[in-house]
C-alpha cells in the first residue's frame, strides 16, 4: 500500500522549488513542509547561535525581500543535506 500525503523533495528538487516560488507565503509553506531551519544573521542573542557577519551582498538595494529570503533558504538547504 502506497502512503499518500506530502512527499519530501530531494535536494535538487527542493532547490528548483525554491527558485519557482513567487511569493513569500509560498516559500514559507515550502520551508514548513520540508522542515528547513534558517539561521538568523544579525540578532544572535535572539537565536542563541553565533553571530554571522553581514557582507556587502546582504545590503544590495536592487534585490527584493523575496530574492534575499530565497538565497537564505537555499543556503540552509545546501548546508544541511
DSSP file (Angstrom, degrees, kcal/mol; ACC not computed):
  #  RESIDUE AA STRUCTURE BP1 BP2  ACC     N-H-->O    O-->H-N    N-H-->O    O-->H-N    TCO  KAPPA ALPHA  PHI   PSI    X-CA   Y-CA   Z-CA
    1    1 A X              0   0    0      0, 0.0     2,-0.4     0, 0.0     0, 0.0   0.000 360.0 360.0 360.0 128.1    0.0    0.0    0.0
    2    2 A X        -     0   0    0      1,-0.1     2,-0.4     0, 0.0     0, 0.0  -0.648 360.0-124.0 -84.4 133.7    1.4    3.3   -1.0
    3    3 A X        -     0   0    0     -2,-0.4     2,-0.3     1,-0.0    -1,-0.1  -0.614  26.7-151.0 -77.5 129.3    1.5    6.1    1.6
    4    4 A X        +     0   0    0     -2,-0.4     2,-0.3     3,-0.0    -1,-0.0  -0.686  48.3  64.1-100.1 156.4   -0.3    9.2    0.4
    5    5 A X  S    S-     0   0    0     -2,-0.3     2,-0.3     2,-0.0    -2,-0.0  -0.885  91.3  -8.8 131.4-162.6    0.4   12.8    1.5
    6    6 A X        -     0   0    0     -2,-0.3     2,-0.5     1,-0.0    -2,-0.0  -0.539  58.0-154.8 -74.3 127.9    3.3   15.1    1.2
    7    7 A X        -     0   0    0     -2,-0.3    -1,-0.0     1,-0.0    -2,-0.0  -0.906  21.3-120.0-103.0 124.6    6.5   13.5   -0.2
    8    8 A X        -     0   0    0     -2,-0.5     2,-0.2     1,-0.1    26,-0.1  -0.325  30.6-123.2 -62.5 145.7    9.7   15.2    0.8
    9    9 A X        -     0   0    0      1,-0.1    -1,-0.1     2,-0.1     2,-0.0  -0.533  18.0-111.8 -90.0 154.7   11.8   16.5   -2.1
   10   10 A X     >  -     0   0    0     -2,-0.2     4,-2.6     1,-0.1     5,-0.2  -0.303  40.5 -98.8 -72.3 169.4   15.3   15.6   -3.0
   11   11 A X  H  > S+     0   0    0      1,-0.2     4,-2.4     2,-0.2     5,-0.2   0.919 124.9  47.0 -58.4 -45.9   17.9   18.4   -2.6
   12   12 A X  H  > S+     0   0    0      1,-0.2     4,-1.9     2,-0.2    -1,-0.2   0.912 113.9  47.5 -64.3 -43.0   17.9   19.2   -6.4
   13   13 A X  H  > S+     0   0    0      1,-0.2     4,-2.3     2,-0.2    -1,-0.2   0.875 111.6  51.7 -64.9 -36.7   14.1   19.2   -6.5
   14   14 A X  H  X S+     0   0    0     -4,-2.6     4,-2.3     2,-0.2    -2,-0.2   0.914 108.5  49.2 -67.8 -43.7   14.0   21.4   -3.4
   15   15 A X  H  X S+     0   0    0     -4,-2.4     4,-1.8     1,-0.2    -1,-0.2   0.885 112.9  48.7 -63.0 -37.7   16.4   24.0   -4.8
   16   16 A X  H  X S+     0   0    0     -4,-1.9     4,-1.4     2,-0.2    -2,-0.2   0.892 110.3  51.1 -67.4 -40.3   14.3   24.1   -8.0
   17   17 A X  H  X S+     0   0    0     -4,-2.3     4,-0.6     1,-0.2    -2,-0.2   0.869 107.4  53.6 -65.5 -37.0   11.1   24.5   -6.0
   18   18 A X  H >< S+     0   0    0     -4,-2.3     3,-1.1     1,-0.2    -1,-0.2   0.926 108.3  50.0 -62.9 -44.7   12.7   27.4   -4.0
   19   19 A X  H 3< S+     0   0    0     -4,-1.8    -1,-0.2     1,-0.2    -2,-0.2   0.814 108.2  54.0 -63.2 -30.2   13.5   29.2   -7.3
   20   20 A X  H 3< S+     0   0    0     -4,-1.4    -1,-0.2    -5,-0.1    -2,-0.2   0.547  79.6 114.3 -85.8  -6.0   10.0   28.7   -8.6
   21   21 A X    <<  -     0   0    0     -3,-1.1     3,-0.1    -4,-0.6    49,-0.1  -0.434  43.6-172.0 -65.9 135.8    8.3   30.3   -5.5
   22   22 A X        +     0   0    0     -2,-0.1     2,-0.3     1,-0.1    -1,-0.1   0.466  64.6  35.8-109.4  -4.7    6.5   33.6   -6.5
   23   23 A X  S  > S-     0   0    0      1,-0.1     4,-2.0    43,-0.1     5,-0.1  -0.977  75.6-119.6-145.3 159.2    5.6   34.8   -3.0
   24   24 A X  H  > S+     0   0    0     -2,-0.3     4,-2.7     1,-0.2     5,-0.2   0.878 115.0  54.8 -65.0 -37.5    7.0   34.9    0.5
   25   25 A X  H  > S+     0   0    0      2,-0.2     4,-2.0     1,-0.2    -1,-0.2   0.882 107.6  49.5 -65.0 -37.1    4.0   32.9    1.8
   26   26 A X  H  > S+     0   0    0      2,-0.2     4,-1.8     1,-0.2    -1,-0.2   0.909 112.5  47.9 -66.3 -41.6    4.6   30.2   -0.8
   27   27 A X  H  X S+     0   0    0     -4,-2.0     4,-2.3     1,-0.2    -2,-0.2   0.895 110.4  51.8 -65.5 -40.4    8.3   30.0    0.2
   28   28 A X  H  X S+     0   0    0     -4,-2.7     4,-2.3     1,-0.2    -1,-0.2   0.875 107.3  52.7 -64.9 -37.1    7.3   29.9    3.9
   29   29 A X  H  X S+     0   0    0     -4,-2.0     4,-2.6     2,-0.2    -1,-0.2   0.904 109.4  49.4 -63.8 -40.9    4.9   27.0    3.2
   30   30 A X  H  X S+     0   0    0     -4,-1.8     4,-2.2     2,-0.2    -2,-0.2   0.919 110.3  50.5 -63.0 -44.2    7.7   25.1    1.5
   31   31 A X  H  X>S+     0   0    0     -4,-2.3     5,-2.1     1,-0.2     4,-0.6   0.903 112.3  48.0 -59.7 -42.1   10.1   25.8    4.4
   32   32 A X  H ><5S+     0   0    0     -4,-2.3     3,-0.7     1,-0.2    -2,-0.2   0.932 112.8  46.3 -66.3 -46.4    7.4   24.5    6.8
   33   33 A X  H 3<5S+     0   0    0     -4,-2.6    -1,-0.2     1,-0.2    -2,-0.2   0.846 117.8  42.8 -66.1 -33.9    6.7   21.3    4.9
   34   34 A X  H 3<5S-     0   0    0     -4,-2.2    -1,-0.2    -5,-0.2    -2,-0.2   0.462 105.6-126.8 -92.3  -1.8   10.3   20.4    4.4
   35   35 A X  T <<5 +     0   0    0     -3,-0.7     2,-0.4    -4,-0.6    -3,-0.2   0.925  42.9 176.1  56.0  49.0   11.3   21.3    8.0
   36   36 A X      < -     0   0    0     -5,-2.1     2,-0.6    -6,-0.1    -1,-0.2  -0.718  20.6-147.4 -86.7 132.5   14.1   23.7    6.8
   37   37 A X        -     0   0    0     -2,-0.4     2,-0.5    39,-0.1    43,-0.0  -0.901  10.3-162.2-104.4 122.9   15.9   25.6    9.6
   38   38 A X        -     0   0    0     -2,-0.6     2,-0.3    38,-0.0    35,-0.1  -0.910  13.8-135.1-108.3 127.7   17.1   29.1    8.7
   39   39 A X        -     0   0    0     -2,-0.5     2,-0.1    33,-0.2    37,-0.0  -0.616  20.3-119.1 -82.5 136.2   19.7   30.7   10.9
   40   40 A X        -     0   0    0     -2,-0.3    12,-0.2     1,-0.1    -1,-0.1  -0.489  21.5-158.5 -70.0 144.1   19.2   34.3   11.9
   41   41 A X  S    S+     0   0    0     -2,-0.1    11,-1.0    10,-0.1     3,-0.2   0.814  77.4  17.3 -97.3 -33.5   22.0   36.5   10.6
   42   42 A X  S    S+     0   0    0      1,-0.2     2,-1.2     9,-0.1     3,-0.2   0.739 110.1  65.7-116.4 -26.0   22.0   39.6   12.8
   43   43 A X    >>  +     0   0    0      1,-0.2     4,-1.3     2,-0.1     3,-1.0  -0.519  54.5 158.8 -97.6  67.1   20.1   39.0   16.0
   44   44 A X  H 3>> +     0   0    0     -2,-1.2     4,-2.3     1,-0.3     5,-0.5   0.825  69.8  58.6 -62.6 -31.9   22.4   36.4   17.5
   45   45 A X  H 345S+     0   0    0     -3,-0.2    -1,-0.3     1,-0.2    -2,-0.1   0.814 104.2  52.7 -68.4 -27.0   21.1   37.0   21.0
   46   46 A X  H <45S+     0   0    0     -3,-1.0    -1,-0.2     1,-0.2    -2,-0.2   0.845 119.0  33.1 -75.2 -33.4   17.6   36.1   19.9
   47   47 A X  H  <5S-     0   0    0     -4,-1.3    -2,-0.2     2,-0.2    -1,-0.2   0.669  96.5-131.4 -97.9 -18.0   18.5   32.8   18.3
   48   48 A X  T  <5 +     0   0    0     -4,-2.3     2,-0.2     1,-0.3    -3,-0.1   0.570  67.9 122.5  77.0   7.9   21.4   31.7   20.7
   49   49 A X  S   <S-     0   0    0     -5,-0.5    -1,-0.3    -6,-0.2    -2,-0.2  -0.666  75.2 -87.3 -99.1 156.7   23.5   31.0   17.6
   50   50 A X        -     0   0    0     -2,-0.2     2,-0.1     1,-0.1    -1,-0.1  -0.348  54.3-100.5 -61.4 143.3   26.9   32.6   16.9
   51   51 A X        -     0   0    0     -9,-0.1     2,-0.5     1,-0.1    -9,-0.1  -0.413  28.8-145.4 -69.6 137.0   26.6   35.8   15.0
   52   52 A X        -     0   0    0    -11,-1.0     2,-0.2   -12,-0.2    -8,-0.1  -0.910  21.2-123.2-102.0 125.1   27.2   35.7   11.3
   53   53 A X        -     0   0    0     -2,-0.5     2,-0.2     1,-0.1   -11,-0.1  -0.479  25.4-124.1 -70.5 133.8   28.9   38.8    9.9
   54   54 A X        -     0   0    0     -2,-0.2     2,-0.2   -13,-0.1    -1,-0.1  -0.527  24.3-149.2 -77.7 143.3   26.9   40.5    7.2
   55   55 A X    >   -     0   0    0     -2,-0.2     3,-1.1     1,-0.1     4,-0.3  -0.532  32.1 -97.9-104.3 174.6   28.7   41.1    3.8
   56   56 A X  G >  S+     0   0    0      1,-0.3     3,-1.5    -2,-0.2    -1,-0.1   0.821 121.1  64.4 -61.1 -32.0   28.2   43.8    1.3
   57   57 A X  G >  S+     0   0    0      1,-0.3     3,-1.2     2,-0.2    -1,-0.3   0.784  91.5  64.3 -63.1 -26.9   26.0   41.5   -0.7
   58   58 A X  G <  S+     0   0    0     -3,-1.1    -1,-0.3     1,-0.2    -2,-0.2   0.658 103.3  48.4 -70.9 -13.9   23.5   41.5    2.1
   59   59 A X  G <  S+     0   0    0     -3,-1.5     2,-0.5    -4,-0.3    -1,-0.2   0.155  71.4 136.4-113.2  17.8   22.9   45.2    1.5
   60   60 A X    X   -     0   0    0     -3,-1.2     3,-1.0     1,-0.2    -3,-0.0  -0.551  42.0-156.4 -68.3 118.1   22.3   45.2   -2.2
   61   61 A X  T 3  S+     0   0    0     -2,-0.5    -1,-0.2     1,-0.2    -3,-0.0   0.706  81.4  65.9 -74.1 -19.7   19.3   47.5   -2.7
   62   62 A X  T 3  S+     0   0    0      2,-0.1     2,-0.4     0, 0.0    -1,-0.2   0.365  83.0  91.1 -87.5   8.3   18.1   46.2   -6.0
   63   63 A X  S <  S-     0   0    0     -3,-1.0     2,-0.1     3,-0.0     0, 0.0  -0.849  75.4-126.0-104.0 138.6   17.1   42.8   -4.7
   64   64 A X     >  -     0   0    0     -2,-0.4     4,-2.1     1,-0.1     5,-0.2  -0.362  23.4-112.3 -77.1 159.5   13.6   42.1   -3.4
   65   65 A X  H  > S+     0   0    0      1,-0.2     4,-2.4     2,-0.2     5,-0.2   0.860 119.6  56.4 -58.4 -34.4   13.0   40.7    0.1
   66   66 A X  H  > S+     0   0    0      2,-0.2     4,-2.6     1,-0.2    -1,-0.2   0.925 106.4  48.5 -63.5 -44.4   11.7   37.5   -1.6
   67   67 A X  H  > S+     0   0    0      2,-0.2     4,-2.0     1,-0.2    -2,-0.2   0.898 112.1  49.1 -63.1 -40.3   15.0   37.1   -3.5
   68   68 A X  H  X S+     0   0    0     -4,-2.1     4,-1.9     2,-0.2    -1,-0.2   0.915 112.5  47.7 -64.5 -42.7   17.0   37.6   -0.3
   69   69 A X  H  X S+     0   0    0     -4,-2.4     4,-2.5     2,-0.2    -2,-0.2   0.886 108.6  54.5 -66.8 -38.9   14.9   35.1    1.6
   70   70 A X  H  X S+     0   0    0     -4,-2.6     4,-2.7     1,-0.2    -1,-0.2   0.915 107.8  50.6 -59.0 -43.2   15.2   32.5   -1.3
   71   71 A X  H  X S+     0   0    0     -4,-2.0     4,-2.2     1,-0.2    -1,-0.2   0.902 110.5  49.1 -61.9 -41.2   19.0   32.8   -1.0
   72   72 A X  H  X S+     0   0    0     -4,-1.9     4,-2.0     2,-0.2    -2,-0.2   0.896 112.5  47.6 -65.0 -40.5   18.9   32.2    2.7
   73   73 A X  H  X S+     0   0    0     -4,-2.5     4,-2.3     2,-0.2    -2,-0.2   0.914 111.7  49.9 -67.8 -42.2   16.6   29.2    2.3
   74   74 A X  H  X S+     0   0    0     -4,-2.7     4,-2.7     1,-0.2    -2,-0.2   0.902 110.1  51.3 -62.6 -40.1   18.9   27.8   -0.5
   75   75 A X  H  X S+     0   0    0     -4,-2.2     4,-1.8     1,-0.2    -1,-0.2   0.908 109.7  49.7 -62.2 -42.0   21.9   28.3    1.8
   76   76 A X  H  X S+     0   0    0     -4,-2.0     4,-1.1     2,-0.2    -2,-0.2   0.898 112.5  47.7 -63.9 -40.7   20.2   26.4    4.6
   77   77 A X  H  X S+     0   0    0     -4,-2.3     4,-1.6     1,-0.2     3,-0.5   0.929 111.9  48.9 -66.2 -45.5   19.3   23.5    2.3
   78   78 A X  H  < S+     0   0    0     -4,-2.7    -1,-0.2     1,-0.2    -2,-0.2   0.834 115.3  44.5 -65.5 -32.0   22.8   23.3    0.8
   79   79 A X  H  < S+     0   0    0     -4,-1.8    -1,-0.2    -5,-0.2    -2,-0.2   0.631 115.8  45.7 -87.5 -14.6   24.4   23.3    4.3
   80   80 A X  H  <        0   0    0     -4,-1.1    -2,-0.2    -3,-0.5    -3,-0.1   0.707 360.0 360.0-104.2 -20.7   22.0   20.8    5.9
   81   81 A X     <        0   0    0     -4,-1.6    -2,-0.1    -5,-0.1    -3,-0.1   0.429 360.0 360.0-110.2 360.0   21.6   17.9    3.5
